[in-house]
Amino acid sequence: MSERVEGPGAVTDPVVAELLDAVEDPAVVCDPDGTVRAWNGPFAERIEADPHESSVAAVVDCPSDPLGRAVETGERTIGSGPVRSSGRAVTVAVRPVEREGAVTAAVVTLSDATDPFETERALYEASVDAAADAVYVVDRSHTIRAASDGFRRFTGIPTERVEGRDVDCLRELGIIDGEIFHEGMRALRELFAGAVDSHTVTSHVRLDDGMGYVENRLSSIERDGEVVGVVNVVRDVTERERRREALAANRERLSTIMEDLPVMMVVVDGDGRIDHCQGLDFDALVCDRSEFLGEPVEAFEPVCPDLVDGFHRALDGETGDATAAIGDRTYKACFEPLTRSEPAESGADEPAPAGAIAVAIDITDRTRREAERQAREQELRAVIESSADPIAMQDVDGRYRVVNEAMVETSDGDRDSIVGSTPEAVFDDRFATRVEAHRRAVLDTERARVVEETMAGEPTDETVQLTFAPYHGPDGEVQGTVSIARDITELERQRGELETLAEIQELVQESVRALTGATTSEAIKESVCERLADSEYYEFAWIGQREASRREVTPTHWTGIADDYLEEITVTVAADDRGGGPAGEAYRTGEVQVVHDVTSDPVFEPWREAAVESGVGSMVAVPLTHGSTTHGLLAVYADRPNAFSRRELSGFETLGEAVGFALAAAQYRRLVESDSVLELEFEVHSGTPLFAASREHDCRFEIDHAVRTGDDRVVNYLTVEGADPEVGAAAAEELSNLVEIRELDREDGPHFEMTLTDSVFRYLADAGARGKRGIVEDGVGHMLVEAPADLDVRRVTEAMDARFPDVSLAAKRERHRTDAPWWPGHGDIGARLTDRQRAVLKTAYYNGYYEWPRDADSETLADSLDIASTTFLQHLRKGHRRVLEAMFDSQ
């Protein structure tokens, strides 16, 4: 029976009293601070004292303070300790009573403790101390019954400070924090309740050398089917946890990297189901990667069948790769089987299939670049193979890696024997040594070089131009050299010929320049012969001209030639044996003729013996022409065959024209400066439309004051007498050689300015004569010509015959110049003028340039002469000065 509590706070609730009476073990109801409020009879008997105004702590010495823990946690707690009055050991069980979320009271029961640890304490202590890890044992009252030496090593706290104390002391000593403590208490309750057999808790705690990680492995201790205690094995796993943290961080970083890389990674388990998908390029699948997780690998079939095949092979233990197209991108996937270790019957671990992994890389750009590279290589190889020059690539050791067909043809071996070998195995020692020296120099300087080497050949040695250049790899380092060999033997020969030709051209140019200082025909001819014969390229030269009464070309000037040779040869302009040779042909046709080998050319047969005796190997005959007139012939001889190249002959053609012009100028100068002149009158009976017009209209046409322009055109001035000037214009416009006709504003004439091609005035000038005027009257033409007294009349006649078909010489007379000009001592004023100045002054005068106002301006007159207006004015001013000098210097 329970006793009623008479003190303050006595329990009056009959339900509580009835409950206390129903409990066989000593029981009390107390406040959260332990003050006893009600009790039953067994409690009063057990404490052997008056319970009034007593407390649980005063009744039982329980170090683990189960009442305090129950109030704090709101959960049932158990402790143990002796009753203070009798020393009898009891188990204290506390059940908290909560109202409105707070513990307002507690029910405490006392029961006799039957300690299974006491009989086996020695065994428990020996087992605990033998453990290398920290080990301690907790009984059902949450008291630490034993702790190993490892506990002290872990925490630095002696075991005496925890043994026999409630596990809460671990928190009080700062070994664990509150969160870990509560987690451990939950594990203890589960173990004591038999809910689990073991429990593992990893916690961050204070160890002897600082904070670290420990693993608490809690296992229950059973006796007769009842859990009587829990053993906790504490192991220092600081290094393991730190490695795990580092591994987790690395995995996180790797995951982040993988997500950002243009790759796809897929892992399948042993059953062929997709376990993991990762990678930026999963976006290319145009689907959510989460849709694949847990699905069979065949889920990839619609988007990439090649992945499915590769995984099946990898699941069978094969390593492989495959190229797959997904959309417009190309991927290369590498497949690897995954294994795990399993114990075999022998006890050793053996690998067992665990799945497969595939990593796919986007190789679209790389494939495109590779295709472009291969295309470039094919193009380059095609270029190399199509080259007629040997091309080779050597590595840094000098071994040939690439050679073209031209390179193979230069050696005695085939391509296979050359590739991999060095120049010493391909060429002779001297050439190979030189090639190696140049290659080494290019590798040392990393700069290209071009050299020329002599290579043994048949029938003579060959000159080879070698070009070496370094080539670099993708990393920018020199990988070797590229060489191109070009046979320049013929080029060197041509270069020598060009040098010789340049010297010959300079010789010709010197000869042309020398003409400016020669004022007479004799001086001109002597200068040309001397310069040619004195050169190292020619043996001798002579200049001849045709006599008026003979058809032979007679040498008049020569240098470096034996008189016997000239005495033995005869050159005619007739089409016979001695006129069909190079000299006669050149004189007749006005074209340069060459004999490359006097010993074999049949056209030179009449002069061969004399030429061979004089040491002649080849010769050239050059006509000295100006316009339509040939003023002579130049013959040049060399001591070797084929001495005259095509370019050389072109130079001699220029020389012949220059000498012909100089000879014509000298004749004209003689005409101007001579004291006596030869006046010739030619009668023309058929010719231009002017002849018919003069007969039809009974008028007279006079053509004079011829001015020759730079393009071989001639400006004439036409005067019409006895008829309307338009008659003359109409007839002139029918001339086939008329370029332009322009009316002049002059009543007394001339009336028209005519520009003509193929004019008789040009023919006469080329022959060294001057056409004064042409008159057409009654259908007959008369041409008045003035020539030097010693000029061959036949030459002038030939010039007239070349222009008109029916010409006869009507009169010939010699006239002495006795009338002195009013500026004595200076001769003919025209002698001071150049041809161009004279032409400009004539054109300006007859076109009314000096009238006021002017009838024509400088631009119009310049156009008629086909020159620029500035050039026209320059010649006009210089002509004025020459005329004024002639006038005033004489005074």
MIGUDO-98414 format. One record per residue (C-alpha): residue in one letter; x negated, y negated, z negated. Coordinates in steps of 0.25 Angstrom, whole numbers, plus 2048, in hexadecimal, padded with zeros to 3 digits. Each point is the difference from the previous one (the first is absolute). Example, Ala and Ser with C-alpha at 12.3 -4.5 7.8 and 13.67 -1.06 7.14 Angstrom:
! residues 2
 resn   X   Y   Z
    a 7CF 812 7E1
    s 7FA 7F2 802
! end
This chain:
! residues 891
 resn   X   Y   Z
    m 800 800 800
    s 7FB 7F2 803
    e 7FF 7F6 7F5
    r 806 7F2 802
    v 7F6 7F5 801
    e 804 7F5 7F6
    g 7F6 7F6 803
    p 801 7F5 80B
    g 803 805 80E
    a 806 80C 7FB
    v 807 808 80B
    t 80F 800 7FF
    d 802 807 80D
    p 806 80D 7FD
    v 7FC 806 80D
    v 7F1 7FD 7FD
    a 802 806 7F2
    e 806 80C 807
    l 7F5 801 80A
    l 7F5 7FF 7F5
    d 807 80B 7F8
    a 800 809 80C
    v 7F1 800 802
    e 7F9 80B 7F9
    d 7F2 7F9 800
    p 7FD 7F4 7F8
    a 806 7F4 808
    v 801 7F1 7FE
    v 806 7F4 807
    c 7F6 7F4 7FF
    d 7FE 7F2 806
    p 7F6 7FD 80B
    d 7F6 7FC 7F5
    g 802 80E 7F9
    t 809 7FC 7F4
    v 809 80B 7FC
    r 80F 7FE 801
    a 806 80D 7FF
    w 7FB 80F 7FD
    n 805 80E 7FE
    g 7FD 809 7F4
    p 7F5 808 807
    f 7F8 7F3 802
    a 802 7FC 7F1
    e 7FB 80E 7FC
    r 7F4 800 809
    i 7FA 7F3 7FB
    e 803 803 7F2
    a 802 7F1 7FD
    d 80C 7F6 800
    p 802 7FC 80F
    h 806 7F2 7FC
    e 7F9 7F5 805
    s 7F5 809 806
    s 7FB 800 80F
    v 7FB 80B 809
    a 7F2 7FC 7FF
    a 800 801 7F1
    v 806 80E 801
    v 7F7 806 80B
    d 7F2 7FC 804
    c 801 801 80F
    p 7F4 7F9 807
    s 806 801 80E
    d 80C 7F7 7FB
    p 80B 807 808
    l 80A 7F6 7FA
    g 7F8 7F4 806
    r 7FF 807 80D
    a 80E 804 801
    v 804 7F1 7FD
    e 7F6 7FB 80B
    t 804 80A 80B
    g 80E 803 7FD
    e 7FD 80F 801
    r 800 80C 7F7
    t 7F2 801 7F9
    i 7F9 80B 7F8
    g 7F5 7FF 7F5
    s 7FB 808 7F5
    g 7FA 7FE 7F2
    p 801 803 7F1
    v 80B 7FC 7F7
    r 7FA 7F7 7F6
    s 806 806 7F4
    s 7FC 80E 802
    g 7F6 800 80B
    r 808 80A 808
    a 7FE 7FF 80F
    v 80D 7FC 808
    t 803 7FD 80F
    v 807 7F2 801
    a 80A 7FF 80B
    v 806 7F2 803
    r 80C 7FD 809
    p 803 7F1 802
    v 80E 7FA 800
    e 802 7F5 80A
    r 80B 7F6 801
    e 801 7F5 80A
    g 7F2 804 806
    a 7F9 7FF 7F3
    v 7FC 80B 7F5
    t 808 7FC 7F4
    a 7FD 80D 7F8
    a 7FA 80E 800
    v 803 80E 7FC
    v 7F3 807 7FA
    t 800 80F 7FD
    l 7F5 807 7F8
    s 7FD 80F 803
    d 7F5 80A 7FB
    a 7F4 800 809
    t 7FB 80D 805
    d 7F2 7FC 806
    p 7FB 80A 80A
    f 7F3 7F9 802
    e 7FC 803 7F1
    t 7FE 80E 802
    e 7F8 7FE 80E
    r 7F9 7F3 7FD
    a 7F2 806 801
    l 804 805 80D
    y 806 7F3 805
    e 7F4 7F8 7FB
    a 7F6 809 807
    s 808 800 80D
    v 801 7F1 800
    d 7F2 7FD 7FC
    a 7FB 809 80B
    a 807 7F8 80B
    a 7F7 7F7 808
    d 80C 7F6 802
    a 807 7F9 7F5
    v 80A 809 7FA
    y 80A 7FE 7F5
    v 80D 807 7FB
    v 80D 7FA 7FC
    d 80A 808 7F8
    r 80F 7FE 800
    s 800 7F4 7F7
    h 7F7 7F9 809
    t 7F4 801 7F7
    i 7F2 802 806
    r 7FC 80D 7FA
    a 7F2 802 806
    a 7F7 7F8 809
    s 7F3 804 807
    d 7F2 7FA 800
    g 803 7FC 80E
    f 80A 7F6 7FB
    r 7F6 7F9 7F9
    r 7F7 800 80C
    f 80B 7FA 808
    t 805 7F6 7F7
    g 7F5 7FD 7F6
    i 80A 802 7F5
    p 7FD 80B 7F5
    t 80A 80C 800
    e 802 7FE 7F1
    r 807 7F3 804
    v 80B 807 808
    e 801 80E 7FA
    g 80D 801 7F7
    r 805 7F3 805
    d 80C 7FD 809
    v 7FD 7FF 80F
    d 804 7F1 7FF
    c 7F2 7FE 7FA
    l 7FA 801 80E
    r 808 7F3 803
    e 7FC 7FA 7F3
    l 7F1 803 803
    g 801 7F9 80E
    i 7FD 80D 807
    i 80D 7FF 808
    d 80A 7F5 803
    g 80F 800 7FD
    e 805 804 80E
    i 7F7 80D 800
    f 804 803 7F2
    h 80E 800 803
    e 7FD 809 80D
    g 7F9 80A 7F7
    m 80B 800 7F6
    r 80A 804 80B
    a 7F7 80B 804
    l 7FF 805 7F2
    r 80F 801 7FE
    e 802 807 80E
    l 7F5 80A 7FC
    f 806 802 7F2
    a 80E 801 806
    g 7FB 80B 809
    a 804 7F8 80C
    v 7F2 802 806
    d 7F4 808 7FE
    s 7F5 7F6 803
    h 7FF 7F1 803
    t 7F5 7F8 806
    v 7FE 7F1 7FE
    t 7F5 7F7 805
    s 7FE 7F4 7F9
    h 7F7 7F4 7FF
    v 7F9 800 7F2
    r 7F5 7FA 7F8
    l 7F4 80A 800
    d 7F3 7FF 7F8
    d 7F9 7F9 80B
    g 80C 7F7 804
    m 80D 802 808
    g 802 80C 808
    y 80A 80A 805
    v 803 80D 7F9
    e 809 80C 804
    n 809 805 7F5
    r 804 80F 802
    l 80A 803 7F6
    s 804 80F 7FE
    s 80A 806 7F6
    i 7FC 80A 7F5
    e 80A 80B 7FD
    r 802 809 7F4
    d 80B 80A 801
    g 807 7F9 80B
    e 800 7F3 7F9
    v 7F7 7F4 804
    v 7F8 7FD 7F3
    g 7F6 7F6 806
    v 7FA 7F9 80C
    v 7F1 800 804
    n 7FB 7F4 808
    v 7F4 802 809
    v 7FA 7F2 803
    r 7F6 7FF 80B
    d 7F9 7F4 805
    v 804 7FE 80F
    t 7FB 7F2 801
    e 7F7 804 80C
    r 80B 808 806
    e 80A 7F5 7FF
    r 7F6 7F5 805
    r 7FD 809 80C
    r 80F 802 802
    e 802 7F1 7FF
    a 7F5 7FD 80A
    l 806 80B 809
    a 80E 7FA 7FF
    a 7FA 7F2 803
    n 7F8 806 80C
    r 80D 807 805
    e 807 7F3 7FF
    r 7F6 7F9 807
    l 7FF 80B 80B
    s 80F 800 801
    t 800 7F1 802
    i 7F5 802 80A
    m 807 80B 807
    e 80D 7F8 801
    d 7F8 7F5 807
    l 7F8 808 809
    p 805 803 80E
    v 800 80F 7FD
    m 80B 80B 7FC
    m 7FE 80A 7F5
    v 809 80C 7FE
    v 7FF 80B 7F6
    v 808 80C 800
    d 801 80B 7F5
    g 7FE 80F 802
    d 80F 801 804
    g 7FE 7F7 80C
    r 808 7F5 7FA
    i 7FB 7F1 801
    d 7FB 7FC 7F2
    h 7FA 7F3 803
    c 800 7F5 80B
    q 7F8 7F4 800
    g 7FA 7F6 80A
    l 803 7F3 807
    d 802 806 80D
    f 80C 808 7FB
    d 808 7F4 805
    a 7FD 805 80E
    l 809 80C 7FD
    v 80C 7F6 800
    c 805 807 7F3
    d 800 800 7F1
    r 7F4 808 7FB
    s 808 804 7F4
    e 80A 808 809
    f 7F4 80A 803
    l 7FD 803 7F1
    g 804 80E 7FC
    e 804 803 80E
    p 7FA 80B 809
    v 7F4 7FC 808
    e 809 803 80C
    a 807 7F2 7FD
    f 7F4 7FA 808
    e 805 808 80D
    p 808 7F5 806
    v 7F6 7F5 7FE
    c 7F3 808 802
    p 800 80F 803
    d 7F0 801 800
    l 801 7FD 7F1
    v 808 80C 7FD
    d 7F7 809 808
    g 7F4 7FB 7F9
    f 806 802 7F2
    h 804 80E 803
    r 7F2 803 804
    a 7FA 7F9 7F3
    l 80A 808 7F8
    d 7FA 80C 806
    g 7F2 7FC 7FB
    e 7FB 7F9 80D
    t 7FA 7F3 801
    g 803 7F8 80D
    d 804 7F3 806
    a 809 7FC 80B
    t 804 7F3 808
    a 80E 7FC 7FF
    a 808 7F5 807
    i 80A 7F9 7F7
    g 807 7F5 808
    d 7F6 7F8 808
    r 7F5 803 7F6
    t 7F6 80B 800
    y 7FC 807 7F3
    k 7F5 80A 7FD
    a 804 80A 7F4
    c 7F6 808 7F8
    f 806 80C 7F9
    e 7FA 807 7F3
    p 805 80B 7F8
    l 802 7FE 7F1
    t 7FC 80B 7F6
    r 801 802 7F1
    s 7F8 809 7F6
    e 807 80C 7FB
    p 7FA 80C 7F8
    a 7FE 80D 807
    e 800 80E 7FB
    s 7F1 7FF 7FE
    g 802 7F4 7F7
    a 7F9 7F6 809
    d 808 7F4 806
    e 803 801 80F
    p 806 7F6 809
    a 80F 801 803
    p 808 7F9 80B
    a 806 7F3 7FA
    g 805 7F8 80C
    a 7FA 7F8 80B
    i 7FC 7F1 802
    a 800 7F8 80D
    v 7FA 7F2 802
    a 804 7F9 80D
    i 7F8 7F4 805
    d 805 7F7 80B
    i 7F6 801 80B
    t 808 7F9 80B
    d 7F6 7F4 801
    r 7F5 809 7FF
    t 805 809 80B
    r 802 7F4 808
    r 7F2 7FB 7FE
    e 7FB 80E 802
    a 807 801 80D
    e 7FB 7F2 804
    r 7F2 804 7FC
    q 801 80D 808
    a 805 7F8 80C
    r 7F5 7F6 7FF
    e 7F6 80B 7FF
    q 806 807 80C
    e 7FF 7F2 807
    l 7F2 7FE 7FB
    r 7FC 80E 804
    a 806 7FE 80E
    v 7F8 7F3 802
    i 7F4 807 7FB
    e 801 80C 809
    s 804 7F7 80C
    s 7F3 7F8 7FE
    a 7F5 803 80A
    d 7F6 7FC 7F5
    p 7FC 80A 7F6
    i 806 7FD 7F2
    a 7FD 807 7F3
    m 803 7FF 7F1
    q 7F6 804 7F6
    d 801 802 7F1
    v 7F7 7F9 7F6
    d 7F7 80C 802
    g 7FF 7FE 80F
    r 808 80C 804
    y 809 7FF 80B
    r 80F 801 7FD
    v 807 7FB 80C
    v 7FA 800 80F
    n 807 7FD 80D
    e 7FF 808 80D
    a 7F6 7F5 805
    m 7F7 803 7F4
    v 801 80F 802
    e 7FB 7FE 80F
    t 7F4 7F9 7FC
    s 7FB 80C 7F8
    d 7FD 80F 804
    g 80A 805 7F6
    d 80F 801 7FE
    r 809 7F8 7F6
    d 7FF 80A 7F5
    s 7F1 801 800
    i 7FF 7F1 7FF
    v 80B 7FD 7F5
    g 7F9 803 7F3
    s 7F2 7FE 805
    t 7F6 7F4 800
    p 7FA 7F8 80C
    e 7F3 809 7FE
    a 808 80C 805
    v 806 7F9 80C
    f 7F5 7F6 805
    d 7F1 800 802
    d 7F8 7FD 7F4
    r 7FC 7F2 804
    f 80E 7FB 804
    a 806 807 7F3
    t 7F6 7F9 7F7
    r 804 7F3 806
    v 80E 803 7FF
    e 7FF 804 7F1
    a 7F8 7F3 7FD
    h 80B 7F7 806
    r 80B 808 7F9
    r 7F9 7FF 7F2
    a 7FE 7F1 803
    v 80F 7FE 802
    l 804 808 7F3
    d 7F6 7F7 7F8
    t 805 7F3 805
    e 80F 804 803
    r 7FF 7F8 80D
    a 801 804 80E
    r 7F4 7FF 80A
    v 7FD 802 80E
    v 7F3 805 806
    e 7FA 806 80D
    e 7F9 80C 800
    t 7F9 809 80B
    m 805 80E 802
    a 7FA 80B 808
    g 808 803 80D
    e 7FF 805 80E
    p 7F9 7FC 809
    t 7FC 7F4 7F8
    d 802 7FB 7F1
    e 80D 7F9 7FD
    t 803 7F3 7F8
    v 80B 802 7F6
    q 807 7F5 7F8
    l 803 805 7F2
    t 80B 7FA 7F7
    f 800 804 7F2
    a 80B 7FB 7F6
    p 804 805 7F2
    y 80E 806 7FD
    h 806 7FF 7F3
    g 80A 809 7F8
    p 80D 7FD 7F9
    d 7F8 7FC 7F4
    g 7F8 7F6 808
    e 7F3 808 7FE
    v 7F7 803 80D
    q 803 80E 805
    g 7F7 800 80B
    t 7FD 7FA 80E
    v 806 7FF 80E
    s 7F7 800 80C
    i 802 7FC 80E
    a 7F6 803 80B
    r 800 7F9 80D
    d 7F7 804 80C
    i 7FB 7F2 804
    t 7F6 805 80A
    e 807 7FA 80C
    l 804 7F4 7F8
    e 7F1 7FD 7FD
    r 7FD 802 80E
    q 80B 7F6 804
    r 7FB 7F7 7F5
    g 7F2 800 806
    e 806 7FD 80E
    l 809 7F5 7FA
    e 7F3 7FA 7F9
    t 7F9 801 80E
    l 80C 7FA 807
    a 801 7F4 7F6
    e 7F2 7FD 803
    i 803 801 80F
    q 80C 7F7 7FE
    e 7F7 7F6 7F9
    l 7F6 801 80B
    v 80B 7FD 80A
    q 806 7F5 7F8
    e 7F2 7FA 7FE
    s 7FF 801 80F
    v 80D 7F8 802
    r 7FC 7F6 7F6
    a 7F3 7FE 807
    l 808 7FC 80D
    t 804 7F3 7F9
    g 7F2 7FB 800
    a 7FD 804 80F
    t 804 7F5 809
    t 7FC 807 80E
    s 803 80D 806
    e 7F1 804 800
    a 800 7FD 7F1
    i 80C 808 7FD
    k 7FC 80C 808
    e 7F2 800 7F9
    s 806 7FF 7F2
    v 809 80C 802
    c 7F6 809 806
    e 7F5 7FD 7F6
    r 809 802 7F4
    l 805 80D 805
    a 7F3 806 804
    d 7F9 7FB 7F3
    s 80A 808 7F8
    e 7FD 80E 7FA
    y 80C 806 807
    y 7FD 7FD 80F
    e 7F4 802 809
    f 802 7F5 80A
    a 80B 7F7 807
    w 801 7F8 80D
    i 80A 7F7 806
    g 802 7FF 80F
    q 80A 7F9 809
    r 805 802 80E
    e 7F9 7F8 80C
    a 809 7F9 809
    s 7FC 806 80D
    r 7FE 80E 7FA
    r 809 80B 7F9
    e 7F4 803 7F6
    v 7FF 7FC 7F1
    t 7F2 7FB 7FF
    p 7FA 7FF 7F2
    t 7FC 7F2 7FC
    h 7FC 801 7F2
    w 7FB 80C 7F8
    t 7F9 803 7F3
    g 7F9 80D 7FB
    i 800 807 80D
    a 7F5 805 80A
    d 800 7F9 80D
    d 7FF 80E 807
    y 80E 804 7FB
    l 806 7F3 806
    e 7F9 802 80D
    e 805 80E 801
    i 80F 7FD 7FE
    t 80A 7FA 809
    v 80E 7FC 7FB
    t 80A 7FC 80A
    v 80F 7FC 7FF
    a 804 808 80C
    a 808 80D 7FD
    d 7F4 809 805
    d 7F6 809 7F9
    r 7F8 7F5 7F9
    g 80D 7F7 7FE
    g 808 80B 7F9
    g 7F7 800 7F4
    p 803 7F9 7F3
    a 7FA 7F3 804
    g 807 7FE 80D
    e 80D 806 7FA
    a 7FF 7F5 7F5
    y 7FE 7F5 80A
    r 80C 804 809
    t 80A 803 7F5
    g 7FB 7F6 7F5
    e 801 80B 7F5
    v 7F4 806 7F8
    q 7FA 80D 805
    v 7F8 80A 7F8
    v 7F7 80C 803
    h 7FF 808 7F3
    d 7F5 809 806
    v 7F8 7FC 80C
    t 7FB 80F 802
    s 80E 806 802
    d 80A 7F5 804
    p 801 802 80F
    v 804 7F1 803
    f 7F2 7FC 7FC
    e 7F9 80A 809
    p 7F9 7F6 809
    w 7F9 7F9 7F5
    r 7FD 80C 7F7
    e 7F2 803 803
    a 7FB 7F2 7FE
    a 808 7FF 7F3
    v 7FB 80D 7FB
    e 7F1 7FC 803
    s 803 7F3 7F8
    g 805 807 7F4
    v 80F 7FD 802
    g 80B 808 7F9
    s 80C 7F8 802
    m 804 7F2 806
    v 80C 7F7 800
    a 804 7F6 80C
    v 807 7F3 7FB
    p 806 7F6 80A
    l 7FE 7F2 7FC
    t 80E 7FA 803
    h 808 7F4 7FD
    g 80E 800 805
    s 801 806 80E
    t 7F1 7FD 803
    t 7F4 80A 7FE
    h 7F4 7F7 7FD
    g 7F6 80C 800
    l 7FD 80E 7FA
    l 7F9 804 7F3
    a 7FA 80E 7FF
    v 7FB 805 7F2
    y 7F8 80D 7FE
    a 7FE 809 7F4
    d 7F5 80B 7FE
    r 80B 80A 7FB
    p 80C 807 806
    n 80E 7FB 7FA
    a 7FA 7F3 7FB
    f 80C 7F8 803
    s 80D 803 7F7
    r 80E 7FB 803
    r 7FF 7F4 7F6
    e 7F2 7FD 806
    l 806 7FF 80E
    s 80B 7F7 7FB
    g 7F5 7F7 7FB
    f 7F9 800 80D
    e 80D 7FC 807
    t 801 7F4 7F7
    l 7F2 7FD 803
    g 802 800 80F
    e 80C 7F7 7FE
    a 7F8 7F6 7F8
    v 7F4 800 809
    g 809 7FE 80C
    f 807 7F4 7F9
    a 7F2 7FA 7FD
    l 7FC 802 80F
    a 80D 7FA 805
    a 7FE 7F4 7F6
    a 7F1 7FE 804
    q 805 800 80F
    y 80A 7F5 7FC
    r 7F6 7F8 7F9
    r 7F7 800 80C
    l 80C 7FC 808
    v 802 7F4 7F7
    e 7F2 7FC 7FE
    s 7FB 803 80E
    d 7FB 7F4 808
    s 806 807 80D
    v 80D 809 801
    l 806 809 80A
    e 80D 7FC 805
    l 809 80B 806
    e 80D 7FF 807
    f 808 80D 802
    e 80C 801 809
    v 80C 809 7FB
    h 80A 804 80B
    s 80A 808 7F7
    g 803 800 7F2
    t 80B 7F9 7F7
    p 80E 7FB 802
    l 7F9 7F2 800
    f 7FB 803 80E
    a 80E 802 805
    a 806 7F4 7F9
    s 7F5 7F7 806
    r 804 805 80E
    e 80F 7FF 7FE
    h 800 7F2 7F9
    d 7F4 7FA 808
    c 7FA 7FC 7F3
    r 7F2 802 7F9
    f 7FD 806 7F2
    e 7F4 7FD 7F9
    i 7FB 809 7F4
    d 7F4 7FB 7F8
    h 7FB 7FD 7F2
    a 800 80F 7FC
    v 7FF 802 7F1
    r 7FD 80E 7FB
    t 806 804 7F3
    g 7FB 80B 7F6
    d 809 80B 805
    d 7FB 800 80E
    r 80B 7F7 804
    v 7FE 7F3 809
    v 807 7F3 7FF
    n 801 7F9 80E
    y 807 7F3 804
    l 809 800 80C
    t 801 7F3 808
    v 80B 800 80B
    e 7FF 7F6 80C
    g 80A 7FE 80B
    a 80B 806 7F9
    d 809 800 7F4
    p 7F7 806 7F4
    e 80B 80A 7FE
    v 7FC 807 80C
    g 7F3 803 7FA
    a 807 804 7F3
    a 809 80A 808
    a 7F4 806 807
    a 7F8 801 7F4
    e 80B 807 7F8
    e 7FF 80B 80A
    l 7F1 803 7FD
    s 7FE 80E 7FA
    n 7F5 7FB 7F7
    l 807 7F4 7FB
    v 802 800 7F1
    e 806 7F2 7FE
    i 802 7F3 807
    r 803 7F3 7FA
    e 803 7F3 807
    l 7F7 7F3 7FD
    d 806 7F2 800
    r 7F6 7FB 80A
    e 805 7F9 80D
    d 7F3 801 807
    g 7FC 80E 7FB
    p 7FD 80A 7FC
    h 80F 804 7FF
    f 7FF 80D 7F9
    e 7F7 808 7F6
    m 800 80F 804
    t 7FA 80B 7F7
    l 7FC 80C 809
    t 7FA 80D 7FE
    d 7F6 807 80A
    s 7FC 7F2 805
    v 7F6 7FE 80B
    f 7FA 7F5 7F7
    r 7FC 80B 7F6
    y 7FA 809 80B
    l 7F7 7F5 805
    a 7FC 7FC 7F2
    d 7FC 80F 7FD
    a 7F8 7FF 80C
    g 7F8 7F4 7FB
    a 807 7F6 809
    r 80B 7F5 7FE
    g 80D 7FF 807
    k 802 7F1 802
    r 80D 800 807
    g 80A 808 808
    i 808 7FA 80C
    v 80C 806 807
    e 804 7F9 80D
    d 808 805 80C
    g 800 80F 7FB
    v 7F0 800 7FE
    g 7F8 7FF 7F3
    h 7F3 7FA 7FE
    m 7F7 802 7F4
    l 7F5 7F7 7FD
    v 7F5 806 7F7
    e 7F4 7FB 7FA
    a 7F4 809 7FC
    p 7F1 7FF 7FC
    a 7F7 7FF 80D
    d 7F9 80D 7FD
    l 80D 808 7FD
    d 802 80C 809
    v 80C 7FB 809
    r 804 80F 802
    r 804 800 7F1
    v 809 7F4 802
    t 806 806 80C
    e 803 80D 7F9
    a 807 7F9 7F5
    m 809 7F9 80B
    d 802 80E 806
    a 804 806 7F3
    r 80C 7F6 7FF
    f 804 7FE 80F
    p 801 80A 80B
    d 7FD 7F7 80B
    v 7F5 7F7 7FD
    s 7F5 7FA 809
    l 7F4 7F6 7FD
    a 803 7F3 807
    a 7F5 7F7 7FC
    k 7F3 800 7F8
    r 7F8 7F4 7FD
    e 7F6 7FC 7F6
    r 801 7F3 7F9
    h 7F6 7F8 7F8
    r 805 7F8 7F4
    t 7FB 7F2 802
    d 80B 7F8 7F9
    a 7FB 7FD 7F2
    p 80B 7FE 7F6
    w 801 7F2 7F9
    w 7FA 807 7F4
    p 7F2 803 806
    g 7F7 80A 7F9
    h 80A 80A 7FB
    g 804 807 80D
    d 80F 805 802
    i 808 7FD 7F4
    g 807 80D 802
    a 7F3 807 7FC
    r 802 7FC 7F2
    l 80E 806 7FF
    t 803 80F 7FD
    d 80A 807 809
    r 80A 7FF 7F5
    q 7FE 7F1 7FE
    r 801 7FD 80F
    a 80D 808 801
    v 806 7F9 7F4
    l 7FC 7F2 805
    k 806 804 80E
    t 80D 805 7FA
    a 801 7F4 7F8
    y 7FD 7F6 80B
    y 809 806 80B
    n 80C 803 7F6
    g 801 7F1 7FC
    y 7FA 801 7F2
    y 7F9 7F3 802
    e 80C 7F9 805
    w 808 7F6 7F7
    p 809 806 7FC
    r 7FB 80E 801
    d 806 809 80A
    a 7FC 80C 7F8
    d 7FC 803 7F2
    s 7F4 809 7FB
    e 809 80B 7FC
    t 806 801 80F
    l 7F2 800 806
    a 7FA 80A 7F6
    d 80C 809 804
    s 7FC 7FF 80E
    l 7F2 804 7FD
    d 804 80B 7F7
    i 7F9 7FA 7F4
    a 804 7FA 7F2
    s 803 7F1 800
    t 7F5 7FE 7F6
    t 7F6 807 809
    f 804 7F7 80B
    l 7FE 7F4 7F8
    q 7F2 805 7FC
    h 7FC 802 80E
    l 806 7F3 804
    r 7F8 7F8 7F6
    k 7F3 807 803
    g 802 7FD 80F
    h 803 7F2 7FD
    r 7F3 7FF 7F8
    r 7F8 806 80B
    v 805 7F7 80B
    l 7FD 7F4 7F7
    e 7F2 805 7FD
    a 7FD 801 80F
    m 806 7F2 802
    f 7F9 7F8 7F4
    d 7F4 807 7FD
    s 7FB 7FD 80E
    q 801 7F1 7FD
! end
